[in-house]
Amino acid sequence: MNTAQRATAIAKAAEPFRALLGPTTAADLLAWLRAELGSSEVLDRWIDHGMAKTKAVAPGTILHVVSGNTPHAALQSIIGGLLLGSRNLVKLPRGGLIELDEFVSGLPDTLRATVEMAEVLPSAWFALAGALIVYGSDETTAHFRTLVSPSQVFVGHGHKASLGIIWDDPKFASCDPAARDASLFDQQGCLSPQVFYVRESRPGFARAYAEKLSSAMDRFNRSHPRGSITVAEQAEIANLRAAYRFRAAGDLRVALWEGGGNMDWTVVYEEDAWFPASTLNRVIFVKPLPEDPAASIGPAAAHVGAVGLFPCTEELAERFASLCPSRFCLLGRMQDPPWTWHNGGVARLVSLVKWVDFEPPSGLTA
């Protein structure tokens, strides 16, 4: 299979996963290659490169270590490996990933044969891999980084925390898009916002925004119910609610909105700028926007994944550039990155390939 044929086959297998991946056509995948590698044919043939020609060579084998709480990230990683034409070894989380099983089963035989999956990592896989891609906690990525040799490519996707900034929204038009961003995937991904910072365009506006957001969270939950949670997760949410309920009773700078008898969603308003540790599972914080978020939100400033903006303008992206996220995007689109997105600030395809140049003798014609 050449690259174009692989893109067509991958797109067909990805179609049932549009809700997780967004549009994934062959044209989208080939555009991703062109954006990162300069040509969608550079894996198949020599292309002009200054005075020489060049060709991209993908790793023969890529080892993917994927996380159970982000099946969309796992699918994206495998699709990248398939598009490059590599063999793909996949270390699954305990219990597997049904989405990945179903995707692989939809591939043609020639591509399906290039994917091997296991819940227990075979030790032999390390020696086979030319590249290692790891999704997980900072501890997980640090552990696997120690196992690679200098000749292997390592790409780690550790902890990230995303946020939204509402700069100008007098009619609360961004509340429904914000609720979508905060609810999809139950906040399990690196693009899921945990805090919305709201500019106080008038006194009390951030608190009013939190109340409007709570209604939007409830509406979204009715059409898109939250997934199941463990007893431990329920206890964590219950403890957080109890703590903020107690604080709100005696402090006007704190407010709490609780949704559903099954702890479906929670909105917390508080006035300090610190980026809190969310329990996830649709627990969202709303805070007034500080003058300099990067200097005010605490240690999370070093781990910003994406920033949703409303309105989304280049001027605002420049204003908050010190947050250094991998994406600025319109609020409501935080969970829908394009295939050309630099995950973690890394070009996902170009970071994996090696380049081979061919310099023809002077005067030699092809």
URPE-V682372 format. One record per residue. N is the residue number from 1. RES is the residue in three letters. PHI is phi in degrees with one decimal (NA if undefined). Layout:
<<N & RES & PHI> <N & RES & PHI>>
This chain:
<<1 & MET & NA> <2 & ASN & -86.7> <3 & THR & -62.7> <4 & ALA & -62.6> <5 & GLN & -66.4> <6 & ARG & -63.7> <7 & ALA & -59.9> <8 & THR & -64.5> <9 & ALA & -67.4> <10 & ILE & -63.6> <11 & ALA & -60.4> <12 & LYS & -64.6> <13 & ALA & -69.4> <14 & ALA & -82.5> <15 & GLU & -54.5> <16 & PRO & -65.5> <17 & PHE & -110.3> <18 & ARG & -57.2> <19 & ALA & -63.5> <20 & LEU & -88.7> <21 & LEU & -105.3> <22 & GLY & 76.4> <23 & PRO & -58.3> <24 & THR & -137.1> <25 & THR & -96.3> <26 & ALA & -58.9> <27 & ALA & -64.0> <28 & ASP & -61.3> <29 & LEU & -68.8> <30 & LEU & -69.5> <31 & ALA & -65.9> <32 & TRP & -60.8> <33 & LEU & -61.4> <34 & ARG & -63.7> <35 & ALA & -64.2> <36 & GLU & -95.6> <37 & LEU & -108.1> <38 & GLY & 88.7> <39 & SER & -159.3> <40 & SER & -83.9> <41 & GLU & -112.2> <42 & VAL & -70.7> <43 & LEU & -82.9> <44 & ASP & -104.3> <45 & ARG & -154.8> <46 & TRP & -72.4> <47 & ILE & -125.6> <48 & ASP & -61.9> <49 & HIS & -147.4> <50 & GLY & 62.6> <51 & MET & -84.6> <52 & ALA & -124.7> <53 & LYS & -123.9> <54 & THR & -143.5> <55 & LYS & -144.2> <56 & ALA & -91.0> <57 & VAL & -117.0> <58 & ALA & -81.4> <59 & PRO & -58.9> <60 & GLY & -61.6> <61 & THR & -139.0> <62 & ILE & -117.1> <63 & LEU & -98.6> <64 & HIS & -106.7> <65 & VAL & -107.9> <66 & VAL & -113.8> <67 & SER & -102.5> <68 & GLY & -75.3> <69 & ASN & -90.5> <70 & THR & -134.0> <71 & PRO & -61.9> <72 & HIS & -65.1> <73 & ALA & -66.4> <74 & ALA & -62.7> <75 & LEU & -62.2> <76 & GLN & -60.9> <77 & SER & -64.5> <78 & ILE & -66.2> <79 & ILE & -61.5> <80 & GLY & -59.6> <81 & GLY & -64.1> <82 & LEU & -65.3> <83 & LEU & -62.5> <84 & LEU & -72.8> <85 & GLY & 89.0> <86 & SER & -84.4> <87 & ARG & -79.2> <88 & ASN & -123.6> <89 & LEU & -102.4> <90 & VAL & -120.8> <91 & LYS & -84.6> <92 & LEU & -84.5> <93 & PRO & -71.1> <94 & ARG & -60.0> <95 & GLY & 94.9> <96 & GLY & 74.6> <97 & LEU & -134.3> <98 & ILE & -63.8> <99 & GLU & -62.3> <100 & LEU & -69.9> <101 & ASP & -57.9> <102 & GLU & -68.7> <103 & PHE & -63.7> <104 & VAL & -62.4> <105 & SER & -65.9> <106 & GLY & -88.2> <107 & LEU & -81.9> <108 & PRO & -65.5> <109 & ASP & -53.6> <110 & THR & -64.3> <111 & LEU & -81.9> <112 & ARG & -59.3> <113 & ALA & -69.1> <114 & THR & -92.1> <115 & VAL & -118.5> <116 & GLU & -129.7> <117 & MET & -125.1> <118 & ALA & -154.7> <119 & GLU & -81.6> <120 & VAL & -106.1> <121 & LEU & -71.3> <122 & PRO & -66.7> <123 & SER & -62.4> <124 & ALA & -67.4> <125 & TRP & -64.4> <126 & PHE & -61.3> <127 & ALA & -69.3> <128 & LEU & -79.9> <129 & ALA & -82.1> <130 & GLY & -84.7> <131 & ALA & -145.7> <132 & LEU & -127.9> <133 & ILE & -115.6> <134 & VAL & -124.7> <135 & TYR & -113.4> <136 & GLY & 164.2> <137 & SER & -70.6> <138 & ASP & -60.4> <139 & GLU & -65.7> <140 & THR & -64.8> <141 & THR & -65.4> <142 & ALA & -64.4> <143 & HIS & -62.4> <144 & PHE & -70.6> <145 & ARG & -60.9> <146 & THR & -71.2> <147 & LEU & -93.1> <148 & VAL & -86.5> <149 & SER & -92.5> <150 & PRO & -58.5> <151 & SER & -84.3> <152 & GLN & -100.3> <153 & VAL & -82.4> <154 & PHE & -122.9> <155 & VAL & -127.9> <156 & GLY & -110.8> <157 & HIS & -118.8> <158 & GLY & -92.4> <159 & HIS & -65.7> <160 & LYS & -136.2> <161 & ALA & -134.8> <162 & SER & -106.4> <163 & LEU & -150.0> <164 & GLY & -120.8> <165 & ILE & -125.6> <166 & ILE & -104.2> <167 & TRP & -93.3> <168 & ASP & -150.3> <169 & ASP & -150.9> <170 & PRO & -63.0> <171 & LYS & -104.8> <172 & PHE & 60.0> <173 & ALA & -67.0> <174 & SER & -87.0> <175 & CYS & -64.6> <176 & ASP & -65.9> <177 & PRO & -60.3> <178 & ALA & -64.5> <179 & ALA & -63.1> <180 & ARG & -61.9> <181 & ASP & -59.9> <182 & ALA & -78.7> <183 & SER & -108.9> <184 & LEU & -59.1> <185 & PHE & 60.3> <186 & ASP & 50.8> <187 & GLN & 65.0> <188 & GLN & -84.3> <189 & GLY & -96.7> <190 & CYS & -71.4> <191 & LEU & -94.9> <192 & SER & -80.9> <193 & PRO & -69.5> <194 & GLN & -111.8> <195 & VAL & -139.9> <196 & PHE & -112.0> <197 & TYR & -97.9> <198 & VAL & -117.6> <199 & ARG & -68.8> <200 & GLU & -79.0> <201 & SER & -67.2> <202 & ARG & -150.9> <203 & PRO & -56.1> <204 & GLY & 80.8> <205 & PHE & -67.3> <206 & ALA & -62.2> <207 & ARG & -66.1> <208 & ALA & -62.1> <209 & TYR & -63.6> <210 & ALA & -60.0> <211 & GLU & -66.1> <212 & LYS & -65.0> <213 & LEU & -63.6> <214 & SER & -60.2> <215 & SER & -66.2> <216 & ALA & -66.9> <217 & MET & -61.1> <218 & ASP & -66.9> <219 & ARG & -62.6> <220 & PHE & -64.3> <221 & ASN & -64.9> <222 & ARG & -67.6> <223 & SER & -91.3> <224 & HIS & -135.9> <225 & PRO & -59.5> <226 & ARG & -63.7> <227 & GLY & -71.6> <228 & SER & -68.1> <229 & ILE & -129.6> <230 & THR & -78.7> <231 & VAL & -60.7> <232 & ALA & -64.3> <233 & GLU & -66.1> <234 & GLN & -60.3> <235 & ALA & -64.9> <236 & GLU & -63.4> <237 & ILE & -66.8> <238 & ALA & -60.6> <239 & ASN & -66.6> <240 & LEU & -62.9> <241 & ARG & -60.2> <242 & ALA & -62.1> <243 & ALA & -64.2> <244 & TYR & -76.3> <245 & ARG & -63.1> <246 & PHE & -65.0> <247 & ARG & -65.3> <248 & ALA & -65.2> <249 & ALA & -65.2> <250 & GLY & -126.4> <251 & ASP & -142.1> <252 & LEU & -68.9> <253 & ARG & -84.5> <254 & VAL & -130.9> <255 & ALA & -147.7> <256 & LEU & -139.1> <257 & TRP & -124.8> <258 & GLU & -118.5> <259 & GLY & -117.6> <260 & GLY & 82.2> <261 & GLY & -71.8> <262 & ASN & -106.7> <263 & MET & 55.2> <264 & ASP & -66.5> <265 & TRP & -157.0> <266 & THR & -144.9> <267 & VAL & -119.7> <268 & VAL & -117.0> <269 & TYR & -110.1> <270 & GLU & -150.7> <271 & GLU & -89.2> <272 & ASP & -76.2> <273 & ALA & -87.9> <274 & TRP & -55.2> <275 & PHE & -79.2> <276 & PRO & -82.0> <277 & ALA & -87.0> <278 & SER & -75.8> <279 & THR & -79.4> <280 & LEU & 66.5> <281 & ASN & 54.8> <282 & ARG & 69.5> <283 & VAL & -105.6> <284 & ILE & -122.8> <285 & PHE & -104.9> <286 & VAL & -124.2> <287 & LYS & -141.5> <288 & PRO & -61.5> <289 & LEU & -74.2> <290 & PRO & -75.4> <291 & GLU & -61.2> <292 & ASP & -130.1> <293 & PRO & -56.7> <294 & ALA & -60.1> <295 & ALA & -91.9> <296 & SER & -112.2> <297 & ILE & -88.7> <298 & GLY & 92.9> <299 & PRO & -59.5> <300 & ALA & -60.8> <301 & ALA & -58.9> <302 & ALA & -85.4> <303 & HIS & -133.1> <304 & VAL & -73.5> <305 & GLY & -87.9> <306 & ALA & -137.2> <307 & VAL & -126.5> <308 & GLY & -86.3> <309 & LEU & -116.2> <310 & PHE & -143.0> <311 & PRO & -70.1> <312 & CYS & -99.2> <313 & THR & -128.8> <314 & GLU & -64.1> <315 & GLU & -62.0> <316 & LEU & -69.6> <317 & ALA & -59.8> <318 & GLU & -68.8> <319 & ARG & -59.8> <320 & PHE & -107.6> <321 & ALA & -60.9> <322 & SER & -66.0> <323 & LEU & -70.3> <324 & CYS & 51.8> <325 & PRO & -78.0> <326 & SER & -81.4> <327 & ARG & -146.6> <328 & PHE & -106.4> <329 & CYS & -153.1> <330 & LEU & -67.7> <331 & LEU & -56.8> <332 & GLY & 101.8> <333 & ARG & -117.3> <334 & MET & -62.2> <335 & GLN & -90.8> <336 & ASP & -122.8> <337 & PRO & -69.7> <338 & PRO & -72.2> <339 & TRP & -63.2> <340 & THR & -83.2> <341 & TRP & -59.1> <342 & HIS & -87.1> <343 & ASN & -65.3> <344 & GLY & 66.9> <345 & GLY & 80.1> <346 & VAL & -111.7> <347 & ALA & -71.8> <348 & ARG & -69.5> <349 & LEU & -90.1> <350 & VAL & -65.6> <351 & SER & -71.7> <352 & LEU & -98.8> <353 & VAL & -88.8> <354 & LYS & -115.4> <355 & TRP & -108.2> <356 & VAL & -119.2> <357 & ASP & -100.9> <358 & PHE & -121.6> <359 & GLU & -111.6> <360 & PRO & -68.9> <361 & PRO & -57.4> <362 & SER & -56.1> <363 & GLY & 87.4> <364 & LEU & -78.3> <365 & THR & -98.3> <366 & ALA & -73.1>>
